[in-house]
Amino acid sequence: MEYQALYRAFRPQSFTDVVGQKHVTKTLKNAIIRNKESHAYLFSGPRGTGKTSIAKIFAKALNCQFGQEGEPCNECDVCISITDGSANDVIEIDAASNNGVDEIRSLREKVKYAPSLTQYKVYIIDEVHMLTTGAFNALLKTLEEPPDHAIFILATTEPHKIPATIISRCQRFDFKAIENNEIIERLKYVAGSESIEYNDEALDYIARTAEGGMRDALSIMDQVIAYSNDIITLDDAVMITGGIKQDSLNEWLKLIENKDSRAAFIQYHQFIDEGKDPTRLIHDLVYYIRDIILMKHSNEINEDIAFYNVEDKVLYEMIDVLNDAMVMMRFSVNTSVHLEVVIVKLIEVLSKYNNIVEAPEVDLSHIEEKLSELERRLENVQLAPQSNSDVRKQQSKRTSGKGYSISQIEKVLDKANKEDIVKLKDGWPQVYQYVEEKKFHALRSLIKDSEPVAASDTHVLIKFDNDVHSELINNDDKKKQELEAIIPTIIGKEVQVVGVPQSSWQQVRADYIKERKSNKQQETKADEKKPSDVAKELFDSSIVETRD
């Protein structure tokens, strides 16, 4: 027989096989036993929790001639035909692809005819929230006054999109996310049935990753089996899902705990290079902090793990930061950026509480010495005109505090040429395409929002929409070298890359142009000025004393 996926091969065929939905199965069984079936049902809940499976079991139990205690026999012709999908009286409709008025009108015409082989004609409409407004209106009258032989089962993951007029005409059952221990027990049963070896920690990880969905859990398990030659191990499960090993996650979070943002960013981009999913990473962070809170309250904390000595209120705020990021990532194209911001926010939360809880003693003696030295130097200042070279030497020491050097930017602008920047701008899409082809995932996320703005014989100035990306390209030697190796293919020159954030670029550019104009004016009028005039330009005129 052709191989079937595990979630299909082990699909529940009776109410007793269903995992985690006892409140639904018990109610439906009692309705069959007491002959109190409703004409319409609404099954709502997360994906992979058994909505369609229970609908088919219910259809079998309604029409089975040999059923007992509300359960189908799964051996008669009716049960077998419903199971394999050949029963004409059990109609499954995918509302995602059959969502128009015409399809529902056709259904209304056919529902009048009595079933051919069964007692009830059962209509299972999956993803019913996808129906159009016109289709819902067409269905409304049928749900209100259906034929005695017709039963409707509507299944959806988004009940809020269904009109209240439809919901009010149905018995509603809310399916819940299946608990991890129930998923684990089912996975053990499947593994035993398939004679597959497994590690308990691997099944636990698969259950947590599935997030309450049995179908997702079985699909992940199927992938791990195919990857690991019929042995389910934790390492293989982590590899398949794009997660992180516990040890690696712990080391990464220790960097965050130590407020080493640069090392934390570098480690994060290594994860991205390895193909890790940012969405999966942020879920792992939530579970990690959750586990720390539980271990602290059960006195099982291990001092080797990150955040073991962090107060509960700090951990709660960190979880709030992660939850907010998870919501934003659902509607974002570039999920990697949100996780970069999360790293910064987590460090800020830790720093905020550290500053409140502990105020370190500061030795002021060296500061007083510095002040005294500065006062002495100010007294001995010679009010002489400074050359342009002296001014530029002072400027060369300036840094932005945001990962880029103003002096580096000025060096690029001093020797910028139009020919190279035109070539680079025209060829920048080729750079991004090359990065994608080589699967430089981390570098791709960095330069996605970038644009070259100036180029000289030795340097290239790149503007980034995101401040964090600008800082990373300036501080991460690996990413910087990767980009510097690609640019010569466009302009034919070996250059160094300098990043500048968009939020600062316009101001830096304006300051440079203003300073250049000022320097030219000073050069033309330097011979006409007295030393006292120059001193008044460089310093506050109130502190300059002139003598004839």
C-alpha positions in Angstrom: 0.0 0.0 0.0 1.1 3.5 -0.7 2.7 5.3 2.2 0.4 7.7 4.1 1.5 10.6 6.3 1.2 9.9 10.0 -1.5 12.5 10.6 -3.7 10.7 7.9 -2.8 7.1 8.9 -3.6 7.8 12.6 -6.6 10.0 12.1 -9.2 9.2 14.8 -11.9 6.8 13.6 -14.1 6.8 16.8 -14.8 9.2 19.6 -12.6 7.3 22.0 -9.6 7.9 19.7 -10.0 11.7 19.9 -7.4 13.4 22.1 -8.1 16.4 24.2 -11.7 17.2 23.3 -13.7 15.2 25.8 -16.2 18.0 26.3 -17.2 17.7 22.6 -17.1 13.9 22.1 -19.1 13.2 25.3 -21.8 15.7 24.3 -22.2 14.3 20.7 -22.2 10.7 22.0 -25.0 11.5 24.4 -27.0 13.3 21.7 -26.9 10.2 19.5 -27.8 7.8 22.4 -30.8 10.0 23.3 -31.8 10.8 19.7 -31.5 14.5 20.3 -29.3 15.5 17.4 -29.4 19.1 16.2 -29.8 20.1 12.6 -26.7 22.4 12.6 -23.3 22.4 14.5 -20.5 24.9 14.6 -17.0 23.6 15.4 -14.5 26.3 16.1 -11.0 26.2 17.4 -7.2 26.2 16.5 -6.0 24.2 13.6 -5.2 20.6 14.0 -7.4 20.0 17.0 -9.8 17.5 15.5 -12.7 19.5 14.1 -13.0 17.8 10.7 -12.1 14.4 12.2 -14.9 14.6 14.8 -17.3 15.8 12.1 -16.7 12.6 10.1 -16.9 10.4 13.2 -20.2 12.1 14.1 -21.5 11.5 10.5 -20.6 7.8 10.8 -22.1 7.4 14.3 -25.4 9.0 13.0 -25.7 6.6 10.1 -24.1 3.4 11.5 -26.6 0.5 11.8 -24.4 -1.5 14.3 -23.1 1.4 16.5 -23.1 1.0 20.2 -23.2 3.7 22.9 -22.9 6.4 20.3 -19.8 5.0 18.7 -19.6 3.8 15.0 -18.6 0.2 14.3 -16.2 1.2 11.5 -16.9 -2.2 9.9 -20.2 -1.8 8.1 -20.4 -0.6 4.5 -21.7 2.9 5.6 -18.8 3.4 8.0 -16.2 2.2 5.5 -17.6 4.4 2.7 -17.6 7.5 4.9 -14.0 6.8 6.1 -12.7 6.5 2.5 -14.7 9.4 1.3 -16.9 7.5 -1.2 -20.2 8.0 0.6 -22.6 10.1 -1.5 -24.7 11.2 1.5 -21.7 12.7 3.4 -20.6 15.8 1.5 -17.4 17.7 2.4 -17.2 21.2 1.1 -14.1 23.4 1.2 -15.5 26.9 1.7 -12.1 28.4 0.8 -12.5 27.4 -2.8 -16.3 27.1 -3.0 -17.3 30.3 -1.3 -19.6 31.9 -3.8 -23.4 32.4 -3.9 -23.8 29.9 -6.8 -22.2 27.0 -4.8 -24.5 27.6 -1.9 -27.5 27.9 -4.1 -26.6 24.5 -5.7 -26.3 23.1 -2.2 -29.8 24.4 -1.3 -31.3 22.7 -4.4 -29.6 19.3 -3.6 -30.3 19.2 0.1 -34.0 18.7 -0.7 -33.4 15.2 -2.0 -33.4 12.4 0.5 -30.3 10.4 1.2 -29.7 7.3 -0.9 -28.2 4.8 1.5 -28.0 6.5 4.9 -30.5 7.9 7.4 -29.0 11.4 7.3 -27.4 13.5 4.7 -24.5 15.3 6.4 -22.9 18.4 5.0 -19.4 19.2 6.4 -18.4 22.8 5.4 -14.8 23.4 6.3 -13.3 26.9 6.7 -16.8 28.3 6.6 -15.6 31.8 7.5 -14.3 32.1 3.9 -17.8 32.3 2.5 -18.9 35.6 1.1 -21.7 37.7 2.6 -24.0 36.7 -0.3 -23.2 33.0 0.3 -23.9 33.3 4.1 -27.3 35.0 3.2 -28.1 32.1 0.8 -27.2 29.6 3.5 -29.2 31.3 6.2 -32.7 30.1 5.2 -31.6 26.5 4.8 -30.0 26.5 8.3 -33.2 28.0 9.7 -35.6 25.5 8.2 -33.6 22.4 7.0 -35.1 19.1 5.8 -35.4 16.5 8.5 -32.8 14.3 6.8 -30.1 17.0 6.6 -27.5 17.9 9.2 -24.9 20.7 8.8 -21.5 20.8 10.4 -19.6 24.1 10.0 -15.9 24.1 10.9 -13.8 27.2 11.3 -10.6 28.6 12.9 -12.0 32.1 12.9 -15.5 32.2 14.3 -15.5 36.0 14.7 -15.8 36.2 10.9 -19.1 34.3 10.9 -22.3 36.4 11.0 -24.2 36.2 14.3 -27.3 35.1 12.4 -25.5 32.0 11.4 -24.0 31.3 14.8 -27.4 31.7 16.5 -28.8 28.8 14.4 -26.1 26.3 15.4 -25.0 24.4 18.4 -21.5 25.8 19.0 -18.6 23.7 20.2 -15.3 25.5 21.0 -12.3 23.2 20.5 -9.3 23.8 22.8 -5.6 23.5 22.1 -4.5 20.0 23.1 -2.3 19.9 26.2 1.3 18.8 25.8 1.1 15.7 27.9 -1.9 14.4 25.9 0.1 15.1 22.6 3.1 13.2 24.0 1.0 10.2 24.9 -0.4 10.1 21.4 3.0 10.4 19.9 4.3 7.5 22.0 1.3 5.4 20.8 2.1 6.3 17.2 5.8 5.5 17.6 5.0 2.2 19.3 2.6 1.3 16.5 5.3 2.1 13.8 8.1 0.4 15.8 10.1 3.6 16.0 12.6 4.4 18.7 12.4 7.7 20.4 13.8 9.9 23.2 11.4 11.4 25.7 12.9 14.8 25.5 12.4 14.7 21.7 8.7 14.0 22.0 8.4 16.7 24.6 10.1 19.2 22.3 7.8 18.2 19.4 4.7 18.6 21.6 5.8 22.1 22.6 6.6 23.1 19.1 3.1 22.0 17.8 1.5 24.5 20.2 -1.6 22.4 20.9 -2.2 21.0 17.4 -2.1 17.2 17.1 -1.8 17.4 13.3 1.2 19.7 13.5 2.8 17.3 16.1 2.4 14.3 13.8 3.7 16.2 10.8 6.8 17.2 12.7 7.3 13.7 13.9 7.0 12.4 10.4 9.7 14.8 9.2 12.0 13.8 12.0 11.6 10.1 11.3 12.4 10.7 7.6 15.5 12.8 8.6 16.8 10.5 11.3 16.4 7.0 9.9 13.5 5.9 12.1 15.1 7.2 15.4 13.5 10.3 17.0 16.2 12.3 18.8 16.1 15.8 20.3 18.9 17.1 18.0 17.1 16.0 14.9 13.8 17.5 16.1 15.5 20.8 16.8 17.2 20.7 13.3 13.9 20.0 11.5 11.9 22.8 13.3 14.5 25.5 13.0 14.8 25.8 16.8 17.9 26.1 19.0 19.5 23.5 21.3 19.0 24.3 25.0 22.7 24.8 25.6 23.1 27.2 22.7 20.0 29.1 23.8 21.3 29.4 27.3 24.7 30.7 26.1 22.9 33.3 23.9 20.8 34.5 26.8 23.8 34.8 29.1 25.2 37.3 26.6 21.9 39.3 26.9 22.0 39.0 30.8 25.6 40.4 30.7 24.3 43.2 28.5 26.8 42.4 25.8 24.6 43.6 22.9 27.4 43.3 20.3 28.1 39.6 21.1 24.4 38.9 21.3 23.7 40.4 17.9 26.6 38.4 16.4 25.3 35.2 17.9 21.8 35.9 16.7 23.0 36.4 13.1 24.9 33.1 13.3 21.6 31.5 14.2 20.1 33.1 11.1 23.0 31.9 8.9 22.3 28.4 10.1 18.7 28.7 8.8 17.0 29.3 12.2 13.5 30.8 12.0 13.1 34.2 14.0 9.5 33.3 14.8 10.6 29.9 16.2 13.4 31.6 18.2 11.0 34.0 19.9 8.8 31.2 20.9 11.8 29.4 22.4 12.6 32.5 24.4 9.1 32.6 25.8 9.2 29.0 26.9 12.7 29.4 28.3 11.7 32.3 30.6 8.5 30.5 31.5 10.5 27.4 32.5 12.8 29.6 34.7 9.8 31.1 36.6 8.4 27.6 37.2 11.8 26.2 38.3 12.4 29.1 40.7 9.0 28.5 42.4 9.6 24.8 42.6 13.1 25.3 44.0 14.7 23.3 41.1 16.7 26.2 39.7 20.1 25.5 38.2 22.7 28.2 38.8 24.3 27.5 35.4 21.3 28.7 33.4 20.8 32.3 32.4 18.5 34.6 34.4 18.5 32.3 37.4 19.1 35.2 39.8 16.8 37.7 38.0 13.7 38.8 40.0 10.3 37.5 38.9 9.0 41.0 38.1 11.8 41.5 35.6 11.1 38.1 34.0 7.4 39.1 33.7 8.3 42.3 31.9 10.6 40.4 29.6 7.7 38.0 28.7 5.6 41.1 27.9 8.3 42.4 25.6 8.4 39.0 23.8 4.6 38.7 23.5 4.4 42.2 21.9 7.1 41.3 19.4 5.3 38.0 18.5 2.1 40.0 17.7 4.1 42.5 15.5 5.9 39.7 13.7 2.6 38.2 12.5 2.1 41.3 10.4 5.7 42.0 9.4 7.6 41.0 6.3 11.0 41.3 7.9 10.7 39.4 11.1 14.4 39.4 11.7 14.3 43.2 12.6 11.8 42.7 15.3 13.9 40.1 17.1 16.9 42.4 16.8 14.8 45.1 18.6 13.8 42.5 21.2 17.5 41.9 22.1 17.9 45.6 22.8 14.6 45.8 24.8 15.5 42.9 27.0 18.9 44.5 27.8 17.1 47.7 28.6 14.7 45.9 31.0 17.6 44.3 32.8 19.5 47.6 33.0 16.5 49.5 34.3 16.0 47.2 37.2 19.7 46.9 37.9 19.9 50.7 38.2 17.0 50.8 40.6 18.0 47.9 42.8 21.7 48.5 43.1 23.4 51.9 43.1 27.2 51.3 43.1 29.5 53.5 45.0 31.5 55.9 42.8 35.0 57.0 43.5 35.1 60.7 42.7 38.8 61.3 43.5 40.0 60.7 39.9 37.2 62.9 38.6 38.4 65.8 40.9 41.9 65.3 39.6 40.7 65.5 36.0 38.8 68.7 36.7 41.8 70.3 38.4 44.0 69.4 35.4 41.4 70.8 33.0 41.3 74.1 35.0 45.1 74.4 34.8 45.1 73.8 31.1 42.3 76.4 30.5 44.4 79.0 32.4 47.3 78.4 30.0 45.3 78.4 26.8 47.0 80.5 24.1 44.4 82.4 22.1 45.9 81.8 18.7 44.1 81.2 15.5 43.7 77.5 14.6 44.5 76.2 11.2 42.1 74.2 9.3 44.2 71.1 9.8 44.0 71.6 13.6 40.2 71.9 13.4 40.0 68.7 11.3 42.2 66.9 13.9 39.8 67.7 16.6 36.9 66.7 14.4 38.5 63.3 13.6 38.0 62.3 17.2 34.3 62.8 17.1 32.1 59.8 17.1 28.3 59.5 17.0 27.9 57.1 19.9 25.7 55.0 17.5 28.3 52.8 15.9 29.6 55.0 13.2 32.5 57.5 13.1 31.8 61.1 11.9 35.5 61.3 10.8 35.1 58.2 8.6 32.1 59.7 6.9 33.9 63.0 6.3 36.8 61.2 4.8 34.5 59.5 2.3 32.7 62.8 1.5 36.1 64.7 1.1 37.1 62.4 -1.7 33.7 61.3 -3.1 33.3 61.0 -6.8 30.2 60.8 -8.9 31.3 58.0 -11.3 31.7 55.4 -8.6 28.4 56.2 -6.7 26.4 56.1 -10.0 27.9 52.6 -10.8 27.2 51.4 -7.3 23.6 52.6 -7.1 22.9 51.0 -10.5 24.5 47.8 -9.4 23.1 47.6 -5.9 20.2 45.3 -6.8 22.9 42.9 -8.2 24.6 42.9 -4.8 21.4 42.0 -3.1 20.7 39.3 -5.7 24.2 37.8 -5.2 23.7 37.7 -1.4 20.4 35.9 -1.9 21.9 33.3 -4.2 24.8 32.6 -1.8 22.3 32.3 1.0 24.0 34.9 3.2 20.8 35.1 5.3 22.2 37.5 8.0 23.8 39.8 5.4 20.6 39.8 3.3 18.6 41.0 6.3 21.1 43.8 6.9 21.3 45.3 3.4 17.6 44.8 2.6 16.9 48.4 3.7 20.2 49.9 2.6 21.3 52.3 -0.1 24.8 53.6 -1.2 25.0 57.4 -0.9 28.7 58.2 -1.5 31.8 56.5 -2.8 35.5 57.4 -3.0 38.6 55.5 -4.2 39.0 53.9 -0.8 35.6 54.0 1.0 31.9 53.5 0.3 29.2 55.1 2.5 26.0 53.0 2.9 22.8 54.4 4.4 20.6 52.1 6.4 16.9 52.6 7.3 17.5 50.7 10.6 19.9 52.1 13.2 20.7 48.6 14.5 21.7 47.4 11.0 24.0 50.4 10.6 25.7 49.6 13.8 26.1 45.9 13.0 27.7 46.5 9.6 30.3 48.8 11.3 31.0 46.5 14.2 30.7 43.0 12.8 33.9 42.3 10.9 32.5 39.2 9.2 29.5 40.9 7.7 31.6 43.9 6.7 34.1 41.7 4.9 31.4 39.8 3.1 29.9 43.0 1.7 33.4 44.5 0.9 34.2 41.4 -1.1 31.1 41.9 -3.4 31.3 45.7 -4.1 34.5 45.5 -6.2 32.6 43.4 -8.8 30.4 46.5 -9.3 32.9 49.4 -9.3 36.2 47.5 -9.8 37.9 48.9 -6.7 38.8 47.5 -3.3 36.9 49.7 -0.8 36.0 49.8 2.9 32.3 50.0 3.9 31.1 52.7 6.3 27.5 52.5 7.5 25.3 55.5 8.6 21.7 55.3 9.8 19.0 57.2 7.9 18.0 59.0 11.0 21.4 60.7 11.2 22.4 60.9 7.5 20.7 64.1 6.6 22.0 66.0 9.6 25.6 64.7 9.1 25.4 65.7 5.5 24.1 69.2 6.3 26.8 69.7 9.0 29.5 68.6 6.5 28.3 71.0 3.8 28.0 73.9 6.3 31.5 73.2 7.7 33.0 73.0 4.2 31.6 76.4 3.3 32.8 77.8 6.6 36.3 76.6 6.0 36.5 78.1 2.5 35.4 81.5 3.9 38.0 81.3 6.6 40.7 80.5 4.1 39.8 83.5 2.0 39.7 86.0 4.9 42.4 84.5 7.2 45.0 87.2 6.2 42.6 90.0 6.9 41.8 89.0 10.5 43.5 89.9 13.6 44.4 87.2 16.2 41.7 88.6 18.5 39.1 88.2 15.8 40.0 84.6 15.3 39.9 84.0 19.0 36.4 85.5 19.2 35.2 83.1 16.5 36.6 80.0 18.2 35.6 81.0 21.7 33.0 83.0 23.6 33.8 86.7 22.9 33.1 87.5 26.6 36.2 85.6 27.7 38.5 87.2 25.2 40.5 90.1 26.4 42.1 92.4 23.8 45.0 94.8 24.4 46.4 97.5 22.2 
